[in-house]
């Protein structure tokens, strides 16, 4: 029996055996709130994204939506597109994840005028 | 056609849960194989060599060949 916990959910990286484990929904809500800060600055955006990318998960569409809107508030189109590239890379060999994310984010991408890397032709090296 | 939500969490954990036992298992097997196919035969070869080894005879053969400085061949 491996020593790591058997449930896939917890991503708060401390492995305490006692204490409340954060649910997926609490995790998502925390990150949506983080990126929803009206006066978020560039550093906080980058820090948030780098931390989020460090977890063993691909961020949910609603978290990414919040991050993309933060990019809009910061007039940072480059970071918005980079976020899309990052989550595609996070999915690794699981090729079904990125198309799903783009499908879910389509309204946001249209509203904010964000092109996908594929539309820009920068997804091929 | 609307895509269904795929599994998005714990993908690395799942991969490791599968591959790590295999990795440790194969490493262990490799170590066992090396022990019994290399180190044990090697140790046995040394043991067999030295079981019948006559060090005095070997010393005298070397002495006659003149390779020592401390003792010359018996003829000189």
N, CA and C atoms of all chains as a GROMACS GRO file, in nm:
protein
  603
    1UNK      N    1   0.087  -0.120   0.000
    1UNK     CA    2   0.000   0.000   0.000
    1UNK      C    3   0.090   0.123   0.000
    2UNK      N    4   0.068   0.210  -0.095
    2UNK     CA    5   0.151   0.331  -0.104
    2UNK      C    6   0.121   0.422   0.014
    3UNK      N    7   0.218   0.505   0.051
    3UNK     CA    8   0.195   0.594   0.165
    3UNK      C    9   0.116   0.718   0.125
    4UNK      N   10   0.106   0.747  -0.006
    4UNK     CA   11   0.031   0.868  -0.040
    4UNK      C   12  -0.119   0.842  -0.028
    5UNK      N   13  -0.201   0.948  -0.008
    5UNK     CA   14  -0.345   0.924   0.011
    5UNK      C   15  -0.408   0.863  -0.114
    6UNK      N   16  -0.515   0.787  -0.095
    6UNK     CA   17  -0.576   0.717  -0.207
    6UNK      C   18  -0.666   0.804  -0.291
    7UNK      N   19  -0.715   0.918  -0.237
    7UNK     CA   20  -0.806   1.003  -0.314
    7UNK      C   21  -0.726   1.095  -0.405
    8UNK      N   22  -0.785   1.124  -0.524
    8UNK     CA   23  -0.712   1.202  -0.624
    8UNK      C   24  -0.728   1.351  -0.601
    9UNK      N   25  -0.826   1.392  -0.521
    9UNK     CA   26  -0.865   1.533  -0.516
    9UNK      C   27  -0.765   1.630  -0.455
   10UNK      N   28  -0.704   1.605  -0.340
   10UNK     CA   29  -0.640   1.718  -0.271
   10UNK      C   30  -0.517   1.769  -0.345
   11UNK      N   31  -0.514   1.898  -0.366
   11UNK     CA   32  -0.399   1.956  -0.435
   11UNK      C   33  -0.326   2.055  -0.347
   12UNK      N   34  -0.383   2.092  -0.231
   12UNK     CA   35  -0.304   2.167  -0.133
   12UNK      C   36  -0.192   2.073  -0.096
   13UNK      N   37  -0.065   2.121  -0.115
   13UNK     CA   38   0.042   2.023  -0.121
   13UNK      C   39   0.092   1.973   0.013
   14UNK      N   40   0.024   2.006   0.120
   14UNK     CA   41   0.068   1.949   0.248
   14UNK      C   42  -0.002   1.816   0.271
   15UNK      N   43   0.076   1.717   0.317
   15UNK     CA   44   0.016   1.586   0.341
   15UNK      C   45  -0.003   1.564   0.489
   16UNK      N   46  -0.095   1.636   0.552
   16UNK     CA   47  -0.122   1.608   0.693
   16UNK      C   48  -0.232   1.504   0.700
   17UNK      N   49  -0.221   1.415   0.802
   17UNK     CA   50  -0.320   1.309   0.810
   17UNK      C   51  -0.445   1.358   0.882
   18UNK      N   52  -0.429   1.460   0.965
   18UNK     CA   53  -0.546   1.519   1.028
   18UNK      C   54  -0.575   1.650   0.956
   19UNK      N   55  -0.681   1.716   0.991
   19UNK     CA   56  -0.708   1.845   0.928
   19UNK      C   57  -0.792   1.828   0.804
   20UNK      N   58  -0.867   1.932   0.773
   20UNK     CA   59  -0.965   1.925   0.665
   20UNK      C   60  -0.895   1.924   0.529
   21UNK      N   61  -0.940   1.837   0.441
   21UNK     CA   62  -0.890   1.836   0.304
   21UNK      C   63  -0.980   1.925   0.221
   22UNK      N   64  -0.919   2.010   0.139
   22UNK     CA   65  -0.998   2.103   0.058
   22UNK      C   66  -1.065   2.027  -0.056
   23UNK      N   67  -1.192   2.053  -0.080
   23UNK     CA   68  -1.260   1.988  -0.192
   23UNK      C   69  -1.221   2.057  -0.323
   24UNK      N   70  -1.251   1.990  -0.433
   24UNK     CA   71  -1.222   2.047  -0.565
   24UNK      C   72  -1.293   2.181  -0.583
   25UNK      N   73  -1.419   2.186  -0.534
   25UNK     CA   74  -1.496   2.310  -0.553
   25UNK      C   75  -1.438   2.424  -0.470
   26UNK      N   76  -1.392   2.393  -0.349
   26UNK     CA   77  -1.331   2.497  -0.266
   26UNK      C   78  -1.204   2.548  -0.333
   27UNK      N   79  -1.127   2.453  -0.387
   27UNK     CA   80  -1.003   2.488  -0.456
   27UNK      C   81  -1.034   2.581  -0.573
   28UNK      N   82  -1.131   2.542  -0.657
   28UNK     CA   83  -1.166   2.624  -0.773
   28UNK      C   84  -1.212   2.762  -0.730
   29UNK      N   85  -1.297   2.765  -0.627
   29UNK     CA   86  -1.352   2.893  -0.581
   29UNK      C   87  -1.240   2.984  -0.533
   30UNK      N   88  -1.143   2.925  -0.462
   30UNK     CA   89  -1.031   3.004  -0.410
   30UNK      C   90  -0.954   3.069  -0.525
   31UNK      N   91  -0.931   2.993  -0.631
   31UNK     CA   92  -0.854   3.047  -0.742
   31UNK      C   93  -0.934   3.145  -0.826
   32UNK      N   94  -1.064   3.120  -0.842
   32UNK     CA   95  -1.147   3.217  -0.914
   32UNK      C   96  -1.143   3.350  -0.839
   33UNK      N   97  -1.154   3.343  -0.708
   33UNK     CA   98  -1.149   3.465  -0.626
   33UNK      C   99  -1.015   3.536  -0.642
   34UNK      N  100  -0.907   3.455  -0.641
   34UNK     CA  101  -0.773   3.514  -0.654
   34UNK      C  102  -0.762   3.598  -0.781
   35UNK      N  103  -0.806   3.540  -0.894
   35UNK     CA  104  -0.790   3.612  -1.020
   35UNK      C  105  -0.896   3.720  -1.039
   36UNK      N  106  -1.002   3.717  -0.956
   36UNK     CA  107  -1.109   3.816  -0.972
   36UNK      C  108  -1.077   3.947  -0.904
   37UNK      N  109  -0.966   3.955  -0.835
   37UNK     CA  110  -0.933   4.080  -0.765
   37UNK      C  111  -0.934   4.193  -0.867
   38UNK      N  112  -1.014   4.296  -0.844
   38UNK     CA  113  -1.030   4.401  -0.946
   38UNK      C  114  -0.898   4.470  -0.981
   39UNK      N  115  -0.814   4.493  -0.878
   39UNK     CA  116  -0.690   4.566  -0.902
   39UNK      C  117  -0.570   4.473  -0.898
   40UNK      N  118  -0.590   4.349  -0.943
   40UNK     CA  119  -0.479   4.254  -0.949
   40UNK      C  120  -0.367   4.314  -1.032
   41UNK      N  121  -0.242   4.288  -0.992
   41UNK     CA  122  -0.132   4.342  -1.073
   41UNK      C  123  -0.061   4.230  -1.149
   42UNK      N  124   0.030   4.271  -1.235
   42UNK     CA  125   0.096   4.175  -1.323
   42UNK      C  126   0.168   4.067  -1.246
   43UNK      N  127   0.234   4.108  -1.140
   43UNK     CA  128   0.308   4.010  -1.059
   43UNK      C  129   0.214   3.904  -1.003
   44UNK      N  130   0.101   3.950  -0.948
   44UNK     CA  131   0.007   3.856  -0.887
   44UNK      C  132  -0.050   3.762  -0.992
   45UNK      N  133  -0.072   3.814  -1.111
   45UNK     CA  134  -0.122   3.730  -1.220
   45UNK      C  135  -0.020   3.621  -1.252
   46UNK      N  136   0.106   3.663  -1.270
   46UNK     CA  137   0.210   3.566  -1.306
   46UNK      C  138   0.232   3.467  -1.192
   47UNK      N  139   0.234   3.518  -1.068
   47UNK     CA  140   0.255   3.431  -0.953
   47UNK      C  141   0.143   3.330  -0.943
   48UNK      N  142   0.021   3.380  -0.959
   48UNK     CA  143  -0.095   3.290  -0.951
   48UNK      C  144  -0.087   3.182  -1.057
   49UNK      N  145  -0.058   3.222  -1.179
   49UNK     CA  146  -0.054   3.124  -1.288
   49UNK      C  147   0.058   3.024  -1.266
   50UNK      N  148   0.176   3.071  -1.225
   50UNK     CA  149   0.287   2.978  -1.204
   50UNK      C  150   0.256   2.879  -1.092
   51UNK      N  151   0.194   2.928  -0.986
   51UNK     CA  152   0.156   2.838  -0.876
   51UNK      C  153   0.055   2.736  -0.925
   52UNK      N  154  -0.045   2.785  -0.998
   52UNK     CA  155  -0.152   2.698  -1.046
   52UNK      C  156  -0.097   2.590  -1.139
   53UNK      N  157  -0.004   2.630  -1.225
   53UNK     CA  158   0.055   2.535  -1.320
   53UNK      C  159   0.140   2.431  -1.247
   54UNK      N  160   0.187   2.465  -1.128
   54UNK     CA  161   0.269   2.370  -1.054
   54UNK      C  162   0.190   2.254  -0.994
   55UNK      N  163   0.058   2.266  -0.990
   55UNK     CA  164  -0.023   2.160  -0.930
   55UNK      C  165  -0.042   2.042  -1.024
   56UNK      N  166  -0.077   1.927  -0.968
   56UNK     CA  167  -0.105   1.809  -1.049
   56UNK      C  168  -0.250   1.813  -1.097
   57UNK      N  169  -0.281   1.909  -1.181
   57UNK     CA  170  -0.415   1.918  -1.237
   57UNK      C  171  -0.412   2.015  -1.354
   58UNK      N  172  -0.511   2.006  -1.440
   58UNK     CA  173  -0.531   2.108  -1.544
   58UNK      C  174  -0.642   2.198  -1.490
   59UNK      N  175  -0.619   2.330  -1.486
   59UNK     CA  176  -0.719   2.418  -1.425
   59UNK      C  177  -0.854   2.409  -1.493
   60UNK      N  178  -0.958   2.424  -1.413
   60UNK     CA  179  -1.096   2.420  -1.462
   60UNK      C  180  -1.124   2.540  -1.551
   61UNK      N  181  -1.220   2.526  -1.642
   61UNK     CA  182  -1.254   2.641  -1.727
   61UNK      C  183  -1.289   2.767  -1.648
   62UNK      N  184  -1.360   2.750  -1.534
   62UNK     CA  185  -1.400   2.872  -1.465
   62UNK      C  186  -1.281   2.944  -1.402
   63UNK      N  187  -1.179   2.868  -1.364
   63UNK     CA  188  -1.057   2.932  -1.310
   63UNK      C  189  -0.984   3.005  -1.423
   64UNK      N  190  -0.976   2.938  -1.539
   64UNK     CA  191  -0.908   3.000  -1.653
   64UNK      C  192  -0.983   3.124  -1.700
   65UNK      N  193  -1.116   3.117  -1.695
   65UNK     CA  194  -1.196   3.233  -1.734
   65UNK      C  195  -1.160   3.352  -1.646
   66UNK      N  196  -1.151   3.327  -1.515
   66UNK     CA  197  -1.116   3.434  -1.422
   66UNK      C  198  -0.976   3.488  -1.451
   67UNK      N  199  -0.884   3.399  -1.484
   67UNK     CA  200  -0.747   3.443  -1.515
   67UNK      C  201  -0.744   3.524  -1.644
   68UNK      N  202  -0.821   3.481  -1.745
   68UNK     CA  203  -0.822   3.554  -1.872
   68UNK      C  204  -0.883   3.692  -1.854
   69UNK      N  205  -0.985   3.703  -1.768
   69UNK     CA  206  -1.044   3.835  -1.742
   69UNK      C  207  -0.946   3.925  -1.668
   70UNK      N  208  -0.862   3.863  -1.582
   70UNK     CA  209  -0.757   3.941  -1.516
   70UNK      C  210  -0.659   3.995  -1.620
   71UNK      N  211  -0.625   3.911  -1.719
   71UNK     CA  212  -0.537   3.957  -1.828
   71UNK      C  213  -0.601   4.075  -1.900
   72UNK      N  214  -0.733   4.067  -1.922
   72UNK     CA  215  -0.804   4.177  -1.989
   72UNK      C  216  -0.792   4.306  -1.908
   73UNK      N  217  -0.808   4.294  -1.775
   73UNK     CA  218  -0.799   4.414  -1.691
   73UNK      C  219  -0.659   4.472  -1.697
   74UNK      N  220  -0.560   4.385  -1.719
   74UNK     CA  221  -0.421   4.430  -1.723
   74UNK      C  222  -0.378   4.463  -1.865
   75UNK      N  223  -0.471   4.455  -1.962
   75UNK     CA  224  -0.436   4.479  -2.102
   75UNK      C  225  -0.321   4.389  -2.146
   76UNK      N  226  -0.325   4.264  -2.102
   76UNK     CA  227  -0.213   4.173  -2.130
   76UNK      C  228  -0.261   4.058  -2.217
   77UNK      N  229  -0.268   4.082  -2.346
   77UNK     CA  230  -0.312   3.977  -2.440
   77UNK      C  231  -0.209   3.865  -2.448
   78UNK      N  232  -0.081   3.902  -2.439
   78UNK     CA  233   0.025   3.802  -2.449
   78UNK      C  234   0.009   3.696  -2.341
   79UNK      N  235  -0.018   3.740  -2.218
   79UNK     CA  236  -0.034   3.644  -2.109
   79UNK      C  237  -0.158   3.560  -2.129
   80UNK      N  238  -0.262   3.620  -2.186
   80UNK     CA  239  -0.385   3.543  -2.209
   80UNK      C  240  -0.357   3.426  -2.302
   81UNK      N  241  -0.287   3.454  -2.411
   81UNK     CA  242  -0.257   3.347  -2.506
   81UNK      C  243  -0.160   3.248  -2.445
   82UNK      N  244  -0.067   3.298  -2.366
   82UNK     CA  245   0.030   3.210  -2.299
   82UNK      C  246  -0.041   3.114  -2.205
   83UNK      N  247  -0.146   3.162  -2.138
   83UNK     CA  248  -0.222   3.076  -2.049
   83UNK      C  249  -0.280   2.959  -2.128
   84UNK      N  250  -0.330   2.987  -2.246
   84UNK     CA  251  -0.385   2.878  -2.328
   84UNK      C  252  -0.276   2.778  -2.366
   85UNK      N  253  -0.159   2.828  -2.403
   85UNK     CA  254  -0.048   2.739  -2.436
   85UNK      C  255  -0.010   2.656  -2.315
   86UNK      N  256  -0.010   2.719  -2.197
   86UNK     CA  257   0.033   2.650  -2.076
   86UNK      C  258  -0.061   2.536  -2.040
   87UNK      N  259  -0.191   2.559  -2.050
   87UNK     CA  260  -0.282   2.452  -2.012
   87UNK      C  261  -0.280   2.340  -2.115
   88UNK      N  262  -0.254   2.373  -2.239
   88UNK     CA  263  -0.240   2.266  -2.337
   88UNK      C  264  -0.121   2.178  -2.302
   89UNK      N  265  -0.013   2.242  -2.261
   89UNK     CA  266   0.106   2.168  -2.223
   89UNK      C  267   0.083   2.086  -2.096
   90UNK      N  268   0.006   2.144  -2.001
   90UNK     CA  269  -0.022   2.074  -1.876
   90UNK      C  270  -0.096   1.943  -1.900
   91UNK      N  271  -0.179   1.941  -2.005
   91UNK     CA  272  -0.257   1.821  -2.031
   91UNK      C  273  -0.168   1.705  -2.074
   92UNK      N  274  -0.048   1.737  -2.121
   92UNK     CA  275   0.048   1.633  -2.157
   92UNK      C  276  -0.007   1.542  -2.265
   93UNK      N  277  -0.001   1.410  -2.241
   93UNK     CA  278  -0.046   1.316  -2.343
   93UNK      C  279  -0.198   1.305  -2.356
   94UNK      N  280  -0.271   1.370  -2.264
   94UNK     CA  281  -0.417   1.357  -2.266
   94UNK      C  282  -0.476   1.459  -2.363
   95UNK      N  283  -0.491   1.416  -2.489
   95UNK     CA  284  -0.527   1.512  -2.594
   95UNK      C  285  -0.673   1.555  -2.592
   96UNK      N  286  -0.753   1.498  -2.503
   96UNK     CA  287  -0.894   1.535  -2.502
   96UNK      C  288  -0.921   1.657  -2.414
   97UNK      N  289  -0.822   1.696  -2.334
   97UNK     CA  290  -0.847   1.802  -2.236
   97UNK      C  291  -0.851   1.939  -2.301
   98UNK      N  292  -0.751   1.972  -2.382
   98UNK     CA  293  -0.743   2.106  -2.441
   98UNK      C  294  -0.863   2.140  -2.529
   99UNK      N  295  -0.906   2.050  -2.619
   99UNK     CA  296  -1.026   2.083  -2.697
   99UNK      C  297  -1.148   2.110  -2.609
  100UNK      N  298  -1.158   2.034  -2.500
  100UNK     CA  299  -1.270   2.057  -2.408
  100UNK      C  300  -1.260   2.196  -2.348
  101UNK      N  301  -1.140   2.236  -2.305
  101UNK     CA  302  -1.121   2.368  -2.244
  101UNK      C  303  -1.156   2.478  -2.343
  102UNK      N  304  -1.110   2.464  -2.467
  102UNK     CA  305  -1.139   2.568  -2.567
  102UNK      C  306  -1.290   2.576  -2.591
  103UNK      N  307  -1.354   2.458  -2.595
  103UNK     CA  308  -1.499   2.456  -2.612
  103UNK      C  309  -1.566   2.534  -2.500
  104UNK      N  310  -1.524   2.509  -2.376
  104UNK     CA  311  -1.587   2.574  -2.262
  104UNK      C  312  -1.554   2.723  -2.256
  105UNK      N  313  -1.436   2.760  -2.305
  105UNK     CA  314  -1.392   2.899  -2.296
  105UNK      C  315  -1.433   2.982  -2.417
  106UNK      N  316  -1.491   2.918  -2.518
  106UNK     CA  317  -1.522   2.987  -2.644
  106UNK      C  318  -1.597   3.120  -2.622
  107UNK      N  319  -1.702   3.122  -2.538
  107UNK     CA  320  -1.772   3.250  -2.518
  107UNK      C  321  -1.679   3.358  -2.461
  108UNK      N  322  -1.596   3.319  -2.365
  108UNK     CA  323  -1.504   3.416  -2.304
  108UNK      C  324  -1.402   3.464  -2.406
  109UNK      N  325  -1.346   3.371  -2.484
  109UNK     CA  326  -1.247   3.410  -2.583
  109UNK      C  327  -1.307   3.506  -2.685
  110UNK      N  328  -1.432   3.479  -2.724
  110UNK     CA  329  -1.498   3.568  -2.820
  110UNK      C  330  -1.523   3.705  -2.758
  111UNK      N  331  -1.574   3.704  -2.634
  111UNK     CA  332  -1.606   3.831  -2.568
  111UNK      C  333  -1.481   3.918  -2.550
  112UNK      N  334  -1.372   3.854  -2.508
  112UNK     CA  335  -1.250   3.931  -2.478
  112UNK      C  336  -1.161   3.950  -2.599
  113UNK      N  337  -1.196   3.886  -2.710
  113UNK     CA  338  -1.115   3.901  -2.831
  113UNK      C  339  -0.980   3.834  -2.823
  114UNK      N  340  -0.977   3.715  -2.759
  114UNK     CA  341  -0.850   3.642  -2.744
  114UNK      C  342  -0.842   3.536  -2.853
  115UNK      N  343  -0.736   3.539  -2.931
  115UNK     CA  344  -0.716   3.434  -3.031
  115UNK      C  345  -0.645   3.316  -2.966
  116UNK      N  346  -0.676   3.196  -3.014
  116UNK     CA  347  -0.604   3.079  -2.962
  116UNK      C  348  -0.470   3.068  -3.035
  117UNK      N  349  -0.374   2.998  -2.975
  117UNK     CA  350  -0.245   2.976  -3.046
  117UNK      C  351  -0.267   2.912  -3.182
  118UNK      N  352  -0.366   2.824  -3.192
  118UNK     CA  353  -0.393   2.756  -3.319
  118UNK      C  354  -0.438   2.856  -3.425
  119UNK      N  355  -0.526   2.949  -3.385
  119UNK     CA  356  -0.574   3.050  -3.480
  119UNK      C  357  -0.461   3.138  -3.528
  120UNK      N  358  -0.362   3.160  -3.441
  120UNK     CA  359  -0.250   3.246  -3.476
  120UNK      C  360  -0.139   3.170  -3.548
  121UNK      N  361  -0.153   3.036  -3.551
  121UNK     CA  362  -0.051   2.956  -3.618
  121UNK      C  363   0.077   2.942  -3.540
  122UNK      N  364   0.072   2.974  -3.410
  122UNK     CA  365   0.196   2.966  -3.332
  122UNK      C  366   0.204   2.836  -3.252
  123UNK      N  367   0.109   2.744  -3.277
  123UNK     CA  368   0.114   2.620  -3.200
  123UNK      C  369   0.210   2.519  -3.262
  124UNK      N  370   0.246   2.541  -3.390
  124UNK     CA  371   0.347   2.454  -3.451
  124UNK      C  372   0.483   2.519  -3.432
  125UNK      N  373   0.586   2.440  -3.406
  125UNK     CA  374   0.717   2.504  -3.387
  125UNK      C  375   0.792   2.517  -3.518
  126UNK      N  376  -2.111   1.870  -3.197
  126UNK     CA  377  -2.105   1.764  -3.093
  126UNK      C  378  -2.028   1.816  -2.974
  127UNK      N  379  -2.095   1.830  -2.860
  127UNK     CA  380  -2.031   1.890  -2.742
  127UNK      C  381  -1.943   1.787  -2.671
  128UNK      N  382  -1.819   1.827  -2.642
  128UNK     CA  383  -1.725   1.736  -2.577
  128UNK      C  384  -1.759   1.718  -2.430
  129UNK      N  385  -1.743   1.595  -2.383
  129UNK     CA  386  -1.767   1.567  -2.241
  129UNK      C  387  -1.647   1.612  -2.159
  130UNK      N  388  -1.671   1.638  -2.031
  130UNK     CA  389  -1.561   1.683  -1.946
  130UNK      C  390  -1.468   1.566  -1.916
  131UNK      N  391  -1.341   1.582  -1.954
  131UNK     CA  392  -1.247   1.472  -1.926
  131UNK      C  393  -1.195   1.480  -1.783
  132UNK      N  394  -1.119   1.380  -1.743
  132UNK     CA  395  -1.053   1.381  -1.614
  132UNK      C  396  -0.940   1.484  -1.619
  133UNK      N  397  -0.939   1.579  -1.524
  133UNK     CA  398  -0.839   1.686  -1.533
  133UNK      C  399  -0.751   1.695  -1.409
  134UNK      N  400  -0.780   1.614  -1.308
  134UNK     CA  401  -0.704   1.622  -1.184
  134UNK      C  402  -0.626   1.493  -1.160
  135UNK      N  403  -0.518   1.506  -1.090
  135UNK     CA  404  -0.447   1.387  -1.045
  135UNK      C  405  -0.391   1.300  -1.156
  136UNK      N  406  -0.364   1.359  -1.271
  136UNK     CA  407  -0.318   1.278  -1.385
  136UNK      C  408  -0.179   1.223  -1.360
  137UNK      N  409  -0.092   1.305  -1.299
  137UNK     CA  410   0.043   1.258  -1.269
  137UNK      C  411   0.038   1.152  -1.160
  138UNK      N  412  -0.046   1.174  -1.059
  138UNK     CA  413  -0.057   1.077  -0.951
  138UNK      C  414  -0.101   0.942  -1.006
  139UNK      N  415  -0.195   0.946  -1.098
  139UNK     CA  416  -0.244   0.821  -1.157
  139UNK      C  417  -0.131   0.752  -1.233
  140UNK      N  418  -0.056   0.831  -1.310
  140UNK     CA  419   0.054   0.774  -1.388
  140UNK      C  420   0.159   0.712  -1.296
  141UNK      N  421   0.192   0.782  -1.189
  141UNK     CA  422   0.293   0.732  -1.097
  141UNK      C  423   0.246   0.607  -1.025
  142UNK      N  424   0.118   0.606  -0.985
  142UNK     CA  425   0.062   0.488  -0.916
  142UNK      C  426   0.079   0.365  -1.003
  143UNK      N  427   0.072   0.386  -1.134
  143UNK     CA  428   0.087   0.273  -1.226
  143UNK      C  429   0.233   0.242  -1.252
  144UNK      N  430   0.313   0.342  -1.282
  144UNK     CA  431   0.449   0.319  -1.330
  144UNK      C  432   0.552   0.299  -1.220
  145UNK      N  433   0.535   0.362  -1.105
  145UNK     CA  434   0.638   0.351  -1.001
  145UNK      C  435   0.655   0.208  -0.949
  146UNK      N  436   0.545   0.135  -0.919
  146UNK     CA  437   0.567  -0.004  -0.875
  146UNK      C  438   0.639  -0.085  -0.983
  147UNK      N  439   0.604  -0.058  -1.111
  147UNK     CA  440   0.673  -0.130  -1.219
  147UNK      C  441   0.820  -0.092  -1.222
  148UNK      N  442   0.848   0.036  -1.204
  148UNK     CA  443   0.987   0.083  -1.208
  148UNK      C  444   1.067   0.019  -1.095
  149UNK      N  445   1.010   0.024  -0.973
  149UNK     CA  446   1.081  -0.038  -0.861
  149UNK      C  447   1.094  -0.187  -0.881
  150UNK      N  448   0.988  -0.250  -0.931
  150UNK     CA  449   0.991  -0.394  -0.954
  150UNK      C  450   1.099  -0.433  -1.054
  151UNK      N  451   1.101  -0.363  -1.167
  151UNK     CA  452   1.201  -0.394  -1.270
  151UNK      C  453   1.342  -0.369  -1.220
  152UNK      N  454   1.360  -0.260  -1.142
  152UNK     CA  455   1.494  -0.231  -1.089
  152UNK      C  456   1.538  -0.344  -0.997
  153UNK      N  457   1.444  -0.389  -0.914
  153UNK     CA  458   1.474  -0.496  -0.820
  153UNK      C  459   1.513  -0.622  -0.896
  154UNK      N  460   1.433  -0.654  -1.000
  154UNK     CA  461   1.463  -0.772  -1.082
  154UNK      C  462   1.599  -0.758  -1.148
  155UNK      N  463   1.630  -0.637  -1.197
  155UNK     CA  464   1.760  -0.615  -1.261
  155UNK      C  465   1.873  -0.639  -1.161
  156UNK      N  466   1.854  -0.592  -1.039
  156UNK     CA  467   1.957  -0.610  -0.937
  156UNK      C  468   1.974  -0.758  -0.904
  157UNK      N  469   1.864  -0.828  -0.888
  157UNK     CA  470   1.870  -0.973  -0.858
  157UNK      C  471   1.939  -1.046  -0.973
  158UNK      N  472   1.900  -1.012  -1.095
  158UNK     CA  473   1.959  -1.078  -1.212
  158UNK      C  474   2.109  -1.055  -1.215
  159UNK      N  475   2.149  -0.929  -1.191
  159UNK     CA  476   2.292  -0.897  -1.193
  159UNK      C  477   2.365  -0.976  -1.086
  160UNK      N  478   2.305  -0.984  -0.967
  160UNK     CA  479   2.370  -1.056  -0.858
  160UNK      C  480   2.396  -1.201  -0.898
  161UNK      N  481   2.293  -1.268  -0.952
  161UNK     CA  482   2.306  -1.410  -0.976
  161UNK      C  483   2.370  -1.446  -1.109
  162UNK      N  484   2.375  -1.349  -1.202
  162UNK     CA  485   2.438  -1.379  -1.329
  162UNK      C  486   2.578  -1.323  -1.340
  163UNK      N  487   2.614  -1.228  -1.255
  163UNK     CA  488   2.746  -1.166  -1.265
  163UNK      C  489   2.825  -1.184  -1.136
  164UNK      N  490   2.774  -1.128  -1.027
  164UNK     CA  491   2.858  -1.125  -0.906
  164UNK      C  492   2.879  -1.264  -0.846
  165UNK      N  493   2.775  -1.346  -0.842
  165UNK     CA  494   2.794  -1.479  -0.783
  165UNK      C  495   2.888  -1.565  -0.867
  166UNK      N  496   2.872  -1.572  -1.002
  166UNK     CA  497   2.969  -1.649  -1.081
  166UNK      C  498   3.111  -1.595  -1.064
  167UNK      N  499   3.123  -1.462  -1.053
  167UNK     CA  500   3.256  -1.403  -1.038
  167UNK      C  501   3.318  -1.445  -0.906
  168UNK      N  502   3.237  -1.441  -0.800
  168UNK     CA  503   3.289  -1.482  -0.669
  168UNK      C  504   3.326  -1.629  -0.672
  169UNK      N  505   3.244  -1.709  -0.739
  169UNK     CA  506   3.272  -1.852  -0.748
  169UNK      C  507   3.401  -1.876  -0.826
  170UNK      N  508   3.421  -1.799  -0.934
  170UNK     CA  509   3.542  -1.815  -1.015
  170UNK      C  510   3.667  -1.787  -0.930
  171UNK      N  511   3.661  -1.683  -0.849
  171UNK     CA  512   3.773  -1.652  -0.760
  171UNK      C  513   3.795  -1.765  -0.660
  172UNK      N  514   3.684  -1.813  -0.603
  172UNK     CA  515   3.695  -1.919  -0.502
  172UNK      C  516   3.757  -2.042  -0.564
  173UNK      N  517   3.710  -2.078  -0.685
  173UNK     CA  518   3.764  -2.198  -0.752
  173UNK      C  519   3.912  -2.181  -0.783
  174UNK      N  520   3.949  -2.063  -0.828
  174UNK     CA  521   4.090  -2.038  -0.860
  174UNK      C  522   4.176  -2.057  -0.736
  175UNK      N  523   4.134  -1.999  -0.624
  175UNK     CA  524   4.220  -2.002  -0.507
  175UNK      C  525   4.212  -2.130  -0.427
  176UNK      N  526   4.112  -2.214  -0.457
  176UNK     CA  527   4.100  -2.340  -0.383
  176UNK      C  528   4.225  -2.426  -0.403
  177UNK      N  529   4.277  -2.430  -0.528
  177UNK     CA  530   4.392  -2.515  -0.558
  177UNK      C  531   4.518  -2.432  -0.579
  178UNK      N  532   4.521  -2.312  -0.528
  178UNK     CA  533   4.632  -2.221  -0.556
  178UNK      C  534   4.751  -2.252  -0.464
  179UNK      N  535   4.865  -2.274  -0.523
  179UNK     CA  536   4.986  -2.298  -0.443
  179UNK      C  537   5.071  -2.173  -0.451
  180UNK      N  538   5.067  -2.092  -0.346
  180UNK     CA  539   5.131  -1.962  -0.354
  180UNK      C  540   5.283  -1.975  -0.358
  181UNK      N  541   5.338  -2.077  -0.293
  181UNK     CA  542   5.484  -2.096  -0.292
  181UNK      C  543   5.532  -2.130  -0.434
  182UNK      N  544   5.458  -2.219  -0.500
  182UNK     CA  545   5.496  -2.258  -0.636
  182UNK      C  546   5.492  -2.137  -0.728
  183UNK      N  547   5.386  -2.057  -0.715
  183UNK     CA  548   5.374  -1.937  -0.798
  183UNK      C  549   5.487  -1.840  -0.768
  184UNK      N  550   5.519  -1.826  -0.640
  184UNK     CA  551   5.628  -1.736  -0.601
  184UNK      C  552   5.759  -1.780  -0.666
  185UNK      N  553   5.788  -1.908  -0.662
  185UNK     CA  554   5.914  -1.958  -0.720
  185UNK      C  555   5.918  -1.938  -0.870
  186UNK      N  556   5.805  -1.958  -0.935
  186UNK     CA  557   5.800  -1.935  -1.080
  186UNK      C  558   5.832  -1.789  -1.110
  187UNK      N  559   5.774  -1.699  -1.031
  187UNK     CA  560   5.800  -1.555  -1.051
  187UNK      C  561   5.946  -1.524  -1.021
  188UNK      N  562   5.999  -1.591  -0.915
  188UNK     CA  563   6.140  -1.565  -0.876
  188UNK      C  564   6.233  -1.603  -0.989
  189UNK      N  565   6.209  -1.723  -1.049
  189UNK     CA  566   6.294  -1.769  -1.158
  189UNK      C  567   6.285  -1.677  -1.278
  190UNK      N  568   6.165  -1.616  -1.297
  190UNK     CA  569   6.150  -1.524  -1.410
  190UNK      C  570   6.229  -1.396  -1.390
  191UNK      N  571   6.282  -1.374  -1.266
  191UNK     CA  572   6.370  -1.260  -1.240
  191UNK      C  573   6.299  -1.128  -1.220
  192UNK      N  574   6.172  -1.131  -1.183
  192UNK     CA  575   6.098  -1.005  -1.173
  192UNK      C  576   6.114  -0.938  -1.037
  193UNK      N  577   6.167  -1.010  -0.938
  193UNK     CA  578   6.179  -0.949  -0.804
  193UNK      C  579   6.311  -0.878  -0.789
  194UNK      N  580   6.316  -0.777  -0.704
  194UNK     CA  581   6.440  -0.712  -0.671
  194UNK      C  582   6.494  -0.765  -0.538
  195UNK      N  583   6.403  -0.811  -0.452
  195UNK     CA  584   6.446  -0.848  -0.317
  195UNK      C  585   6.507  -0.990  -0.315
  196UNK      N  586   6.472  -1.071  -0.413
  196UNK     CA  587   6.529  -1.206  -0.417
  196UNK      C  588   6.558  -1.245  -0.561
  197UNK      N  589   6.681  -1.289  -0.591
  197UNK     CA  590   6.723  -1.320  -0.728
  197UNK      C  591   6.690  -1.464  -0.761
  198UNK      N  592   6.685  -1.500  -0.892
  198UNK     CA  593   6.664  -1.642  -0.929
  198UNK      C  594   6.768  -1.729  -0.863
  199UNK      N  595   6.731  -1.856  -0.835
  199UNK     CA  596   6.817  -1.943  -0.753
  199UNK      C  597   6.953  -1.968  -0.815
  200UNK      N  598   6.963  -1.949  -0.948
  200UNK     CA  599   7.092  -1.971  -1.012
  200UNK      C  600   7.198  -1.865  -0.979
  201UNK      N  601   7.161  -1.741  -0.948
  201UNK     CA  602   7.259  -1.632  -0.940
  201UNK      C  603   7.323  -1.617  -0.802
   0.00000   0.00000   0.00000
